[in-house]
């Protein structure tokens, strides 16, 4: 996809702040530092629209990015952060859950996991939760450039087996550094946005 326009729209913590233009939304979920901001920047071919940080737990709101005036990326706060209070984690959890369960414009959840490591307990819980509520999911295995190419199949297999990925949920190998998986991921996004449009016709 050729991205001609990409803009940060709003940081939201509740429905009253969500965009109201009814565009399809693609949510990005994953552990802190799994590469959500880097993935957004690579997908839209911008260096720093989505701010990256070496400090886990930096994203504390739902950040909406409008792409080509045709869809949104919604960057969710990362989970698995050690230096955040339990009360703050619960607060984030509530508005993330509210968004995922009630947002009618949500068309796909990209669940990002780090290819270098087995999916964590948090990753497994998030995947199981998304499956329980029958949300459309695409698993994205990030940071492929950090591993030798010949290890990719083994690591991908580990991701699928640890999460018990369903046959109808695609798994995309991705590298923000190399651009690997970008076109495949856009394909998955368009497939779900198109399916959603057909359902509403």
C-alpha positions in Angstrom: 0.0 0.0 0.0 1.2 3.5 -0.9 0.8 5.7 2.1 0.3 9.3 1.1 -1.0 10.6 4.4 -0.4 9.5 8.0 -1.1 11.5 11.1 -1.3 11.1 14.8 -4.9 12.0 15.8 -5.5 11.6 19.5 -4.4 9.8 22.7 -7.5 8.4 24.3 -8.4 6.8 27.6 -12.1 6.3 27.0 -14.9 6.1 24.4 -15.7 9.9 24.6 -12.3 10.6 23.1 -12.3 8.0 20.3 -12.4 9.2 16.7 -15.9 9.7 15.3 -15.4 9.4 11.6 -16.3 5.7 11.5 -13.2 4.5 9.7 -12.0 0.9 10.1 -9.6 0.4 13.0 -6.6 -2.0 13.3 -5.5 -2.5 16.9 -1.9 -3.3 17.9 -1.4 -5.3 21.1 1.7 -6.8 22.6 4.3 -6.6 25.4 6.2 -3.4 26.0 9.1 -3.0 23.7 7.8 -5.7 21.3 8.0 -3.1 18.5 4.5 -1.7 18.0 5.7 1.8 17.2 8.4 0.6 14.9 5.9 -1.6 13.1 3.6 1.4 12.6 6.5 3.6 11.3 7.6 0.8 8.9 4.1 0.2 7.6 3.5 3.8 6.8 7.1 4.5 5.7 7.7 7.2 8.3 10.7 7.4 10.6 9.1 8.8 13.7 5.4 9.3 13.5 4.8 6.7 16.2 7.3 7.5 19.0 9.5 4.6 20.0 11.0 4.4 23.5 13.6 2.2 25.2 11.6 2.6 28.4 8.9 -0.1 28.8 5.3 1.1 29.6 5.8 4.5 27.8 2.5 4.2 25.9 -0.2 4.8 28.5 -3.1 5.6 26.3 -4.8 4.4 23.1 -3.0 6.2 20.4 -4.9 6.6 17.1 -3.1 7.1 13.8 -5.1 7.9 10.7 -3.7 6.4 7.5 -4.7 7.8 4.0 -8.0 9.0 5.5 -9.1 5.3 5.1 -8.3 3.5 8.3 -6.7 3.9 11.8 -3.9 2.1 13.6 -4.8 2.0 17.3 -1.6 1.5 19.4 -2.6 -0.1 22.7 -0.5 0.2 25.9 2.0 -2.6 26.2 1.7 -5.2 28.8 4.3 -7.0 30.9 5.8 -3.8 32.3 7.6 -4.3 35.6 7.9 -0.7 36.7 4.2 0.2 36.7 2.0 0.0 39.7 -0.7 -2.7 40.0 -3.4 0.0 40.2 -2.1 1.6 37.0 -2.0 -1.8 35.2 -5.6 -2.5 36.2 -6.6 0.9 35.0 -5.0 0.4 31.6 -6.5 -3.1 31.5 -10.0 -1.8 31.9 -9.9 0.7 29.1 -8.1 -1.7 26.8 -10.7 -4.3 27.5 -13.5 -1.8 27.0 -12.1 -0.8 23.6 -11.5 -4.3 22.4 -14.9 -5.6 23.5 -17.1 -2.6 22.5 -15.5 -0.8 19.6 -17.7 -1.5 16.5 -15.1 -0.1 14.1 -12.4 -2.5 15.2 -11.7 -4.9 12.3 -8.5 -6.7 13.3 -6.2 -7.1 16.2 -2.5 -7.5 15.4 -0.9 -9.4 18.3 2.8 -8.8 18.3 5.2 -11.3 19.9 9.0 -11.2 19.9 10.3 -13.9 17.5 13.5 -14.3 19.6 11.7 -15.7 22.7 8.9 -18.1 23.4 5.6 -16.2 23.8 5.3 -15.1 27.5 2.5 -16.0 29.9 1.1 -12.5 29.2 1.2 -13.2 25.4 -0.6 -16.5 25.9 -3.3 -14.8 28.1 -3.9 -12.1 25.6 -4.2 -14.5 22.7 -6.6 -16.7 24.7 -8.6 -13.7 25.7 -8.9 -12.5 22.1 -9.9 -16.0 21.0 -12.5 -16.2 23.8 -14.3 -13.1 22.5 -13.9 -14.3 18.9 -12.0 -11.2 17.8 -10.2 -11.3 14.4 -6.5 -11.9 15.1 -3.3 -11.8 13.1 -0.2 -12.8 15.1 2.9 -10.8 14.1 6.3 -12.2 15.0 8.6 -9.2 15.3 12.4 -8.6 15.3 13.2 -11.3 12.8 16.3 -9.3 11.8 17.8 -10.0 15.3 18.0 -13.7 14.4 19.8 -15.7 11.7 17.5 -16.4 8.8 17.9 -20.2 9.1 16.4 -20.1 12.7 13.2 -18.4 11.5 11.2 -21.6 10.8 12.0 -23.1 14.2 11.2 -19.9 16.0 7.9 -19.4 14.1 6.9 -23.0 15.0 7.7 -22.2 18.6 5.4 -19.2 18.5 2.5 -21.2 17.0 2.9 -24.1 19.4 3.2 -22.0 22.5 0.2 -19.8 21.7 -1.7 -22.8 20.2 -2.5 -20.6 17.2 -5.7 -21.5 15.4 -5.6 -22.5 11.8 -7.7 -19.5 10.8 -5.3 -17.0 12.4 -2.4 -16.0 10.2 1.1 -15.6 11.5 3.3 -13.0 9.8 7.1 -12.9 10.1 8.1 -9.3 10.5 11.1 -7.0 10.7 10.8 -3.2 11.0 14.5 -2.9 10.1 14.3 -4.9 6.9 10.7 -4.3 5.9 10.1 -8.0 5.9 6.4 -8.9 6.1 5.1 -5.4 5.4 3.3 -6.3 2.2 1.9 -9.5 3.7 0.6 -7.6 6.7 -1.1 -5.0 4.5 -2.7 -7.9 2.7 -4.1 -9.2 5.9 -5.4 -5.7 6.9 -7.1 -5.2 3.6 -8.6 -8.6 3.7 -10.3 -7.9 7.1 -11.3 -4.3 6.2 -12.8 -5.6 2.9 -14.6 -8.4 4.7 -16.0 -5.9 7.2 -17.2 -3.6 4.4 -19.0 -6.6 2.7 -20.7 -7.5 6.0 -22.2 -4.1 6.4 -23.5 -3.8 2.8 
